[in-house]
Amino acid sequence: MTVRKASHAGSWYTDDGEQLNEELESWLEAVPATVSAVAAATETVSPVPVSGVRAIIGPHAGLSYSGATAAYAYKSINTAGIKRVFILGPSHHVYLRRCALTRCTEYQTPLGNISIDCDAIAELRRKGRDSWESMGLAVDEDEHSLEMHLPFIYKIFEHRIDDIKLVPILVGNLSFAREQAFGGLLAEYLESEENLFVVSSDFCHWGSRFRYTWYRASDDVRAVQLGGKRESSNPATPIWKSVERLDFDGMRAIARLDHAGFRQYLDQTENTICGRHPIGVLLGAVAHLFPVPTEGADNGPRLRFVKYAQSSKVTESADSSVSYASAYLCLPPKETRIR
């Protein structure tokens, strides 16, 4: 047995299980009974949990910053019937050209341990042949993008946590074609109602310390990079509003389930969305299941962002912020699908 320690507990979030449980409960209870779509062309209101949720997108920053936003994604999930949780997170510390699977048998949290589905991991290795790399324990414990979702996963399944198993996947710096290929490998698992996919991503990392100071005062002017000094933005469009608009453009491409459009957006803006490749794999999996565009159809897949926040409201170029967003993906029942 190999147990991955909760290596970021005590720094990125509390290592006190009782306190952590109280914080998770407070964030989840603060989510309203109905949630509204964010950055959507038309206003959509959904009661939670949402029927048919097969995947969520949620942030992985310190819980004091991102927990309230992540709760919107987790509150969208109807946990009935789910047996397995796939977690797709970006690699922050190790360069990977492919995706890596854990070698551990359990993941520790301050609330208790969660078992790894070793059979599912072995099956992925067989089906993917040479597609997969392996995470050593040191790499696994250094990475926070997977760990930061474990407390929420434990909490929403706490009454039957022994029935739930994890499939953690560390996603490397993939080409568009490899995002499609890994999406194809995972599509059958996304299709199963026994599985839930958790896609880990923060959105824009803005500021000189992130080497990204993109600013656009309005849609009809060219974007610029602000200087390192305390350079202020146009008062009519503060920096934080420009960042929000930038993120919303990317979120709309994701909500359209437009894999190529999202990749084009990233090429054009270079937005520092750290989970862009896990998101790309999810979009590739949806495209594999639904090769004909069906966004907006009642019997097609539906992705909605339901919460957006920033760590701070930046007004000067010397400041910095990180953006957080939560979304859910619903798949229709097989018998009603457009294929």
C-alpha positions in Angstrom: 0.0 0.0 0.0 1.3 3.5 -1.0 -0.5 6.5 0.5 -0.1 9.9 -0.9 0.2 12.4 2.0 -2.0 15.5 2.1 1.2 17.4 1.5 -0.5 20.9 1.2 -2.6 20.5 4.3 -1.5 23.0 6.9 -0.4 25.6 4.3 -2.9 25.7 1.4 -5.7 24.7 3.6 -6.2 23.6 7.2 -4.9 20.2 8.4 -7.5 20.2 11.2 -10.2 17.8 10.0 -13.0 19.3 12.1 -12.2 22.9 11.0 -11.9 21.8 7.4 -15.3 20.1 7.6 -16.9 23.2 9.0 -15.3 25.4 6.2 -16.5 23.0 3.5 -20.0 23.0 5.0 -20.1 26.8 5.1 -19.1 27.1 1.5 -21.5 24.5 0.2 -24.4 25.9 2.3 -23.7 29.4 0.9 -24.5 28.2 -2.6 -28.1 29.3 -3.5 -30.8 26.7 -4.3 -30.7 27.9 -8.0 -27.6 29.0 -9.8 -27.3 31.3 -12.8 -25.1 30.9 -15.8 -22.0 33.2 -16.0 -20.7 34.7 -19.2 -23.6 33.1 -21.1 -25.3 34.4 -24.3 -28.7 33.9 -22.6 -29.5 33.8 -19.0 -29.9 30.3 -17.6 -31.1 29.4 -14.1 -30.7 25.8 -12.8 -31.8 24.3 -9.5 -29.0 22.4 -7.7 -28.0 19.6 -7.9 -28.3 19.6 -11.7 -29.6 16.5 -13.5 -27.1 14.7 -15.7 -23.9 16.3 -14.4 -21.0 14.2 -15.6 -18.1 16.6 -15.1 -17.2 19.9 -13.4 -14.5 22.5 -13.7 -13.2 24.0 -10.5 -10.3 26.0 -9.1 -7.3 24.6 -7.2 -5.9 27.7 -5.3 -5.7 27.8 -1.5 -9.1 27.1 -0.2 -9.4 30.4 1.6 -9.2 32.0 -1.8 -11.1 29.6 -4.0 -13.2 27.4 -1.8 -16.3 29.5 -2.1 -16.1 29.4 -5.9 -15.4 25.7 -6.0 -18.4 25.0 -3.9 -20.7 26.1 -6.8 -19.3 23.3 -9.0 -19.6 20.7 -6.2 -23.1 21.7 -5.3 -24.1 21.1 -8.9 -23.4 17.3 -8.6 -26.1 14.7 -7.9 -23.9 12.1 -6.2 -26.4 9.2 -6.6 -25.0 6.3 -8.6 -21.4 7.6 -8.9 -18.8 5.1 -8.1 -15.6 6.6 -9.5 -14.1 10.1 -9.7 -11.6 11.0 -12.4 -9.5 14.1 -11.5 -7.6 15.8 -14.3 -5.1 18.4 -13.1 -2.3 20.3 -14.8 1.3 19.6 -14.0 2.9 22.7 -12.3 6.3 21.3 -11.4 7.2 18.6 -13.9 7.2 18.9 -17.6 5.1 16.2 -19.3 4.4 15.8 -22.9 1.7 13.2 -22.1 -0.5 12.4 -19.2 0.6 10.6 -16.0 -1.2 8.1 -13.8 -0.6 7.7 -10.0 1.2 4.7 -8.5 -0.5 5.2 -5.1 -3.3 3.1 -3.7 -4.8 5.8 -1.4 -4.9 9.6 -1.2 -4.9 11.1 2.3 -7.0 14.0 3.3 -7.5 15.6 6.8 -11.0 14.1 6.7 -9.9 10.6 5.9 -8.3 8.6 3.0 -9.8 7.9 -0.4 -9.0 4.7 -2.3 -7.5 4.8 -5.8 -9.2 2.6 -8.4 -6.1 0.6 -9.4 -8.2 -1.6 -11.7 -9.3 1.4 -13.7 -5.7 2.7 -13.9 -4.5 -0.7 -15.1 -7.3 -0.7 -17.7 -6.3 2.8 -19.0 -2.7 1.6 -19.3 -3.8 -1.4 -21.4 -6.1 0.7 -23.7 -3.6 3.5 -24.1 -0.6 1.3 -24.6 2.4 3.7 -24.6 0.2 6.9 -24.1 0.7 7.1 -20.3 3.5 8.1 -18.0 3.7 7.4 -14.3 3.8 9.8 -11.3 6.4 8.9 -8.8 5.4 9.6 -5.2 7.5 12.8 -5.0 5.9 14.2 -8.1 2.4 13.2 -6.9 2.9 14.9 -3.5 4.5 18.1 -5.0 1.5 18.7 -7.2 -1.4 20.7 -5.7 -3.9 20.7 -8.6 -5.2 17.2 -7.8 -5.0 17.5 -4.0 -7.0 20.7 -3.7 -10.1 18.9 -4.9 -9.9 16.0 -2.5 -11.6 17.7 0.5 -14.6 18.6 -1.5 -14.8 15.1 -3.1 -14.6 13.6 0.4 -17.2 15.9 1.7 -19.9 15.4 -0.9 -19.4 11.6 -0.7 -18.8 11.4 3.0 -21.8 9.1 3.8 -20.5 6.5 1.4 -16.8 7.4 0.9 -15.8 3.7 1.1 -17.8 3.1 -2.1 -15.9 5.8 -4.1 -12.6 5.4 -5.8 -10.3 8.0 -7.5 -8.6 8.0 -10.8 -6.1 10.9 -10.6 -4.6 12.0 -14.0 -1.8 14.6 -14.2 -2.1 16.3 -17.6 1.0 17.4 -19.4 1.7 20.1 -22.0 -0.3 18.5 -24.7 -0.7 19.5 -28.4 -4.2 19.9 -29.7 -4.0 16.5 -31.3 -2.9 14.8 -28.1 -5.8 16.6 -26.2 -8.1 15.0 -28.7 -6.4 11.6 -28.4 -6.6 11.5 -24.6 -10.1 12.8 -24.8 -10.9 9.8 -27.0 -9.3 7.4 -24.5 -11.4 8.8 -21.7 -14.7 9.3 -23.6 -16.2 6.0 -22.7 -15.6 6.7 -19.0 -17.2 10.2 -19.3 -20.2 8.6 -20.9 -20.8 6.3 -18.0 -23.2 7.5 -15.3 -21.0 5.7 -12.7 -18.2 8.2 -13.3 -17.7 11.9 -12.4 -14.9 14.0 -14.0 -13.3 16.8 -12.0 -11.3 19.1 -14.1 -8.9 21.3 -12.1 -8.1 24.8 -13.4 -7.6 28.4 -12.3 -8.2 31.0 -14.9 -6.2 34.2 -15.6 -3.0 34.7 -13.5 -2.5 38.5 -14.0 0.4 40.6 -13.0 4.2 41.0 -13.5 4.9 38.1 -11.1 3.1 35.9 -13.6 4.7 37.7 -16.6 1.2 38.5 -17.9 -0.2 42.0 -17.9 -2.6 41.8 -20.9 -5.0 44.8 -21.0 -7.7 45.9 -23.4 -9.8 48.9 -22.6 -12.6 47.9 -25.0 -13.4 45.4 -27.7 -12.6 47.8 -30.5 -9.0 48.5 -29.4 -5.8 46.5 -29.6 -4.7 44.7 -26.4 -1.5 45.9 -24.8 0.9 44.7 -22.1 1.0 47.1 -19.2 4.4 48.1 -17.8 5.9 47.0 -14.5 5.6 50.4 -12.9 2.4 51.5 -11.1 0.7 52.1 -14.4 -3.1 52.7 -14.1 -5.7 51.5 -16.6 -8.4 53.5 -18.2 -10.8 54.5 -15.4 -13.7 53.4 -17.5 -12.2 49.9 -17.7 -10.1 49.0 -14.7 -7.7 46.2 -15.1 -9.8 43.7 -13.2 -12.7 44.4 -15.6 -10.4 43.8 -18.6 -9.3 40.5 -17.0 -12.9 39.5 -16.4 -13.7 40.2 -20.0 -10.7 38.2 -21.1 -11.7 35.2 -19.0 -15.3 35.4 -20.1 -14.2 35.1 -23.8 -12.5 31.9 -22.9 -15.3 30.6 -20.8 -17.7 31.2 -23.7 -15.6 29.1 -26.0 -15.5 26.3 -23.4 -19.3 26.6 -22.8 -19.8 26.2 -26.6 -17.8 23.0 -26.3 -15.6 24.4 -29.1 -12.3 22.7 -28.6 -10.7 24.3 -31.7 -12.1 27.7 -30.8 -10.8 27.5 -27.2 -7.3 26.6 -28.6 -7.5 29.6 -31.0 -8.5 31.9 -28.1 -5.4 30.7 -26.1 -3.1 31.2 -29.1 -4.5 34.8 -29.6 -4.5 35.9 -26.0 -2.0 33.7 -24.3 -4.3 33.8 -21.3 -2.6 32.1 -18.3 -5.3 29.4 -17.7 -3.2 26.8 -16.0 -5.7 24.0 -16.6 -6.0 24.7 -20.3 -4.8 21.2 -21.2 -7.2 19.3 -18.8 -10.0 21.4 -20.2 -8.9 20.6 -23.7 -8.9 16.8 -22.9 -12.5 17.2 -21.5 -13.6 19.0 -24.7 -11.9 16.3 -26.8 -13.8 13.7 -24.9 -17.1 15.5 -25.5 -16.2 15.9 -29.2 -15.6 12.2 -29.4 -19.0 11.4 -28.0 -20.8 14.1 -30.0 -18.9 14.7 -33.3 -21.8 16.8 -34.6 -22.0 20.2 -32.9 -25.0 20.2 -30.6 -24.5 23.1 -28.2 -27.8 24.5 -27.2 -29.8 21.5 -28.3 -32.1 19.9 -25.6 -30.7 16.5 -26.4 -27.1 17.5 -26.6 -24.3 18.1 -24.1 -24.5 21.3 -22.0 -21.7 23.1 -20.2 -22.5 26.1 -18.0 -20.3 28.3 -15.9 -22.0 29.2 -12.6 -19.5 31.2 -10.6 -16.6 33.5 -11.3 -14.3 35.4 -8.9 -11.0 37.0 -8.7 -8.5 37.0 -5.8 -8.3 40.8 -5.9 -9.7 43.6 -8.0 -6.5 44.9 -9.7 -6.4 48.6 -10.6 -2.6 49.1 -11.0 -0.1 47.2 -13.1 2.1 46.5 -10.0 -0.8 44.5 -8.5 -1.7 40.9 -9.2 -4.7 38.5 -9.1 -5.8 35.0 -10.0 -9.2 34.2 -11.4 -11.4 31.3 -10.4 -14.4 29.8 -12.2 -16.7 26.9 -11.7 -18.7 25.0 -14.3 -20.7 21.8 -14.8 -21.1 19.6 -17.8 -24.3 17.6 -18.4 -24.7 14.8 -20.8 -28.2 13.8 -22.0 -29.5 10.2 -21.5 -28.3 7.9 -24.3 -31.8 7.3 -25.7 -32.4 11.0 -26.4 -29.0 12.0 -27.8 -28.0 13.6 -31.1 -25.0 11.7 -32.4 
